[in-house]
Amino acid sequence: MPTRAIYLRVQFGHKIKKLLNGQGLASASRHLRRSFHPPRFPLTTEHIIQTIDRAPFERIHRRYAVEHPGEDWPKYLDLERWIDINIRRVREIELDLSRAKRILDLGCGAGYFAYIAQLLGHGVLGLDIDDVPMFAEITQLLGVRRVIWRIQPFVPLPDLREKFDLVSAFLICFNNHKQANLWGVPEWEFFLSDLARHLAPHGRVWLELNREYDGTCYTPELREFFALRGAKINEHKVVFNSGLGAPASTSPVVR
């Protein structure tokens, strides 16, 4: 079979799968809403990069850039790539379609997601450790508010003095990603119960987990736990669309 025919067949199969699982209808609905409600700021990579003061960014780039960063933190100096990635995140969460929200971004890193959300009129607070000076310099340049805090198992988050309509976390590492003491159900139960204190009524939680060495993002037990708390799970994404449901009575007791 010719290569183009194989490609079209795969694409057709993918579209049918999206229609069957509802993704296609949701995508069509978002496109229709965007046609009637254009965002307050043009969501293109070029427009967003133009808002960043390039002279200080270039000085940061010269200090920290390496030729082949791989998966190390200098990779976030690739503005075009990471602005594009975060535009897609903003669109998927529909922040370009919603009223102004109060957002807490856990593990905010260089702050690109928070910055784009701010351009759309949202109020964002980042939370992260302070181990990478480059992140501190970029978030300061972008005007992203940041709380320095290390998320640890069975330790509550600090008093953030406000409630949030959305809590986001991308490429999560605070769960001891790729370490021997990777979080299980007890750690996640404590974390989610504590996080609920910081949510406004009907607030959303959008979590995107990293893959572990075995290629999975969570154990079957952890997936079941997320589902029992009301999460919508799509591969590495775990989304609570209206608050964090109370733990099921059968869930493990947290120490």
C-alpha positions as CSV (number, residue, x, y, z in Angstrom):
1,M,0.0,0.0,0.0
2,P,1.4,3.5,-0.9
3,T,2.7,5.6,2.0
4,R,0.1,8.3,1.5
5,A,-2.7,5.8,1.5
6,I,-1.4,4.3,4.8
7,Y,-1.2,7.9,6.3
8,L,-4.7,8.7,5.3
9,R,-6.0,5.4,6.7
10,V,-4.3,6.1,10.0
11,Q,-5.6,9.6,10.1
12,F,-9.1,8.4,9.4
13,G,-8.9,5.8,12.1
14,H,-7.7,8.5,14.6
15,K,-10.6,10.8,13.7
16,I,-13.1,8.0,14.1
17,K,-11.6,7.1,17.5
18,K,-11.9,10.8,18.6
19,L,-15.6,10.8,17.6
20,L,-16.3,7.6,19.5
21,N,-14.7,8.7,22.7
22,G,-16.2,12.3,22.6
23,Q,-12.9,14.1,22.0
24,G,-14.0,15.1,18.5
25,L,-17.3,16.7,19.7
26,A,-15.5,18.5,22.5
27,S,-12.9,19.8,20.0
28,A,-15.6,21.0,17.6
29,S,-17.4,22.8,20.5
30,R,-14.2,24.6,21.5
31,H,-13.6,25.7,17.9
32,L,-17.1,27.0,17.6
33,R,-16.9,29.0,20.9
34,R,-13.5,30.5,19.8
35,S,-15.1,31.7,16.6
36,F,-17.6,33.7,18.6
37,H,-15.3,34.7,21.5
38,P,-11.8,35.5,20.3
39,P,-9.2,35.7,23.1
40,R,-8.3,39.1,24.7
41,F,-4.8,38.6,23.5
42,P,-3.7,36.9,20.2
43,L,-2.6,33.4,21.1
44,T,0.2,32.9,18.7
45,T,3.8,32.0,19.5
46,E,5.0,35.1,17.6
47,H,2.8,37.5,19.4
48,I,3.6,36.2,22.8
49,I,7.4,36.2,22.2
50,Q,7.1,39.8,21.0
51,T,5.8,40.8,24.5
52,I,9.0,39.5,26.2
53,D,11.8,42.0,26.7
54,R,14.4,40.3,24.5
55,A,17.6,42.1,25.7
56,P,17.4,40.7,29.3
57,F,16.2,37.3,28.0
58,E,19.2,37.1,25.7
59,R,21.5,37.9,28.6
60,I,19.9,35.0,30.5
61,H,20.3,32.8,27.5
62,R,24.0,33.6,27.2
63,R,24.5,32.7,30.9
64,Y,22.8,29.3,30.9
65,A,22.5,27.9,27.4
66,V,24.3,24.7,26.5
67,E,24.6,23.2,23.0
68,H,22.7,20.0,23.7
69,P,20.6,20.4,26.8
70,G,18.7,17.1,26.4
71,E,16.2,16.8,29.2
72,D,18.1,19.2,31.5
73,W,16.6,22.6,32.5
74,P,18.5,24.7,29.9
75,K,16.0,23.2,27.4
76,Y,13.5,25.8,28.6
77,L,15.5,28.5,27.0
78,D,14.0,27.4,23.6
79,L,11.3,30.1,23.7
80,E,9.5,29.1,20.5
81,R,9.1,25.5,21.6
82,W,8.0,26.1,25.2
83,I,5.7,29.1,24.4
84,D,4.0,26.9,21.8
85,I,3.7,24.0,24.3
86,N,2.1,26.3,26.8
87,I,-0.3,27.9,24.4
88,R,-1.6,24.4,23.8
89,R,-2.0,23.9,27.5
90,V,-3.8,27.2,27.9
91,R,-6.2,26.3,25.0
92,E,-6.8,22.8,26.3
93,I,-7.8,24.1,29.7
94,E,-9.8,26.7,27.8
95,L,-8.3,29.7,29.7
96,D,-8.7,31.6,26.4
97,L,-12.5,31.2,26.7
98,S,-13.1,31.7,30.4
99,R,-13.6,34.7,32.7
100,A,-10.6,35.8,34.7
101,K,-9.5,33.1,37.1
102,R,-7.2,32.8,40.1
103,I,-4.7,30.2,39.2
104,L,-2.1,28.3,41.3
105,D,0.6,26.7,39.1
106,L,2.6,24.1,41.0
107,G,6.1,23.5,39.8
108,C,5.9,26.7,37.7
109,G,9.4,26.4,36.3
110,A,10.3,29.2,33.9
111,G,6.8,30.6,34.3
112,Y,5.7,30.4,30.6
113,F,2.2,29.0,31.4
114,A,1.6,31.6,34.1
115,Y,2.8,34.4,31.8
116,I,0.5,33.4,28.9
117,A,-2.4,33.1,31.4
118,Q,-1.6,36.6,32.7
119,L,-1.7,38.0,29.2
120,L,-5.3,36.7,29.0
121,G,-6.3,38.5,32.2
122,H,-5.9,35.7,34.7
123,G,-4.3,36.2,38.1
124,V,-1.6,33.6,38.6
125,L,0.6,32.5,41.5
126,G,3.5,30.1,40.8
127,L,4.9,27.7,43.4
128,D,8.3,26.0,43.0
129,I,11.6,25.2,44.7
130,D,14.5,27.7,44.2
131,D,17.2,25.3,43.0
132,V,17.6,26.7,39.4
133,P,18.7,30.3,39.2
134,M,17.6,30.5,35.6
135,F,14.0,29.9,36.6
136,A,14.1,32.7,39.2
137,E,15.6,35.1,36.6
138,I,13.0,34.2,33.9
139,T,10.0,34.4,36.2
140,Q,11.2,37.8,37.4
141,L,11.6,39.0,33.8
142,L,8.1,37.8,33.0
143,G,6.5,39.3,36.1
144,V,5.3,36.0,37.4
145,R,4.6,35.9,41.2
146,R,6.3,32.9,42.8
147,V,6.2,31.3,46.2
148,I,9.3,29.2,47.1
149,W,8.2,25.9,48.5
150,R,9.1,22.2,48.2
151,I,6.2,19.9,48.0
152,Q,6.8,16.9,50.3
153,P,4.8,13.9,51.3
154,F,2.5,14.4,54.2
155,V,3.5,18.1,54.5
156,P,0.7,20.7,54.0
157,L,1.2,23.5,51.5
158,P,1.9,26.9,52.9
159,D,-0.8,29.4,53.7
160,L,-1.3,31.1,50.4
161,R,-3.9,33.6,51.7
162,E,-6.3,33.1,48.7
163,K,-8.5,30.5,47.1
164,F,-7.9,29.4,43.5
165,D,-10.3,28.6,40.7
166,L,-7.7,26.4,39.0
167,V,-4.7,24.5,40.3
168,S,-2.4,23.3,37.5
169,A,0.7,21.2,37.5
170,F,2.6,20.0,34.4
171,L,5.4,17.5,34.0
172,I,5.0,16.7,37.7
173,C,8.2,15.8,39.6
174,F,7.1,16.6,43.2
175,N,5.8,13.0,43.5
176,N,9.4,11.8,43.6
177,H,9.3,11.1,39.9
178,K,11.7,8.3,38.8
179,Q,12.8,7.7,42.4
180,A,12.5,4.6,44.6
181,N,10.0,6.4,46.9
182,L,7.5,7.4,44.2
183,W,4.2,8.5,45.7
184,G,1.5,6.0,46.2
185,V,-2.1,6.3,47.3
186,P,-1.4,7.5,50.8
187,E,0.8,10.4,49.7
188,W,-1.6,11.5,47.0
189,E,-4.6,11.2,49.3
190,F,-2.9,13.6,51.8
191,F,-1.8,15.9,49.0
192,L,-5.3,16.2,47.4
193,S,-7.1,16.6,50.8
194,D,-4.7,19.4,51.7
195,L,-5.0,21.0,48.2
196,A,-8.8,21.1,48.6
197,R,-8.2,23.8,51.3
198,H,-6.8,26.1,48.6
199,L,-9.6,25.6,46.1
200,A,-12.5,28.1,45.5
201,P,-16.0,26.4,45.3
202,H,-16.1,24.3,42.1
203,G,-12.4,24.9,41.5
204,R,-10.6,22.7,39.0
205,V,-7.4,20.7,39.4
206,W,-5.4,19.9,36.2
207,L,-2.5,17.5,36.8
208,E,-0.2,16.1,34.1
209,L,2.1,13.3,35.3
210,N,5.5,12.3,34.0
211,R,6.1,8.7,32.8
212,E,8.1,6.5,35.0
213,Y,10.9,4.1,33.9
214,D,8.3,1.4,33.0
215,G,6.4,3.8,30.7
216,T,3.4,4.2,33.1
217,C,2.2,7.3,34.9
218,Y,0.5,5.6,37.8
219,T,-0.2,2.2,39.2
220,P,-3.6,0.5,38.7
221,E,-4.3,1.2,42.4
222,L,-3.5,4.9,42.0
223,R,-5.6,5.2,38.9
224,E,-8.5,3.7,40.8
225,F,-8.0,6.1,43.7
226,F,-8.0,9.1,41.3
227,A,-11.2,7.8,39.7
228,L,-12.9,7.3,43.1
229,R,-12.1,11.0,43.9
230,G,-13.9,12.0,40.7
231,A,-11.0,12.5,38.3
232,K,-11.3,12.4,34.6
233,I,-8.3,10.4,33.5
234,N,-6.8,10.6,30.0
235,E,-3.4,8.9,29.8
236,H,-1.0,11.2,31.7
237,K,-3.7,13.8,32.5
238,V,-5.7,13.6,35.8
239,V,-8.3,16.3,35.9
240,F,-10.8,17.2,38.6
241,N,-13.4,19.4,37.0
242,S,-15.4,20.5,40.1
243,G,-13.5,20.3,43.3
244,L,-11.7,17.4,44.8
245,G,-14.2,14.6,45.8
246,A,-14.0,13.3,49.3
247,P,-11.9,10.1,49.6
248,A,-13.9,6.9,49.2
249,S,-14.6,5.0,52.4
250,T,-12.6,2.1,51.1
251,S,-9.5,4.2,50.4
252,P,-6.4,3.6,52.6
253,V,-6.0,5.6,55.8
254,V,-3.4,8.3,55.6
255,R,-0.9,8.2,58.4
